[in-house]
Amino acid sequence: MMGKEELEAFAREAAKTLKTEQDFNNSRTMLTKVTVEAALNAKLDDHLGYARHEQLPSENSRPPGGLHLTMAVTRNCLQGQN
């Protein structure tokens, strides 16, 4: 994790490339998206008990807490009906 000084230095360097209000808005949107995705992925990894790209637990074991995910696809979903 970046410290306060490192984050400020990064922000100052990135700000040098911003020329218009649209540049600022695009940069802000991208930074928000990346930050939210990273936070959600960390939360998901914590919830599942393993990281996204790690090998899944063996078939005979379950993630911590005995939770297990099941995905069901119905005929209506396949036909594009909700």
N, C-alpha and C positions, 0 to 999 in steps of 0.2 A: 504494500500500500504506500502511496506517495505521502510524504510529509507535507506540511503546510508550505514550506519554502519551495519544495520541488513543484508542487501544484501551481503556486504563483508564478514560478519561472516558466512552466509549461504554458499557462494562460497568457503571459506577456508575449512569449514567442509566437503563439498561435494568433494573437491579436494583430501582429504585424502584417498578416496576410489579408486582413479584413478591410475591404475598400468601400463597401456599400452596406446599406441596411440589409439587403438580401443576403450578402455574404455572412453577415452576423446571424441572421435567422437560420440559414442553412447550417452553419457551424453549431449553433445552439441546439437545433433539432437533432443533428447527428450525435452530438455529445450526450444529449438526453437519452436517445435511443440506445447507444452503446452502454451507458450507465445502467439503465433499467434492465437490459438484457443480461448484463453481468450479474446484477443483483438477483434476478429471477433464476438464472442458472445455478448460482451458489445456493439459493434456497432449495431448489429442486434436488441438487446433489446432497444437501444436508437431509432432506426429507427421505430420499430413496436409500441413503446410506452408502452410495458409491457415486463416483464422478461419471459424467456423461459418456466419455469415451473409454471407460474401464470395461473390462470383460464383465458381463452380467454374472451374478452369483449362479452356482450350479443349480441344476434342475431340482435337486432334492432340498435345497436351502431356500429360505425366504429372506428378504431384507429385514433389518432390525425392526423389532416391534411386531413381527409377524404379518406385516402389511404385504399385500401383493396386488399388482395392477392387472386388470383384465380389460381387453379392448374388444368390443363387440361391434360388428358392422351389420346393420339391418338391410333388408331389401330396399326399404324406402330411401335410406341414405345413398345406396348405390345408384338408385334411379333419379337422384337429385331432388327428392321430395323431402320436406322437413316436417 
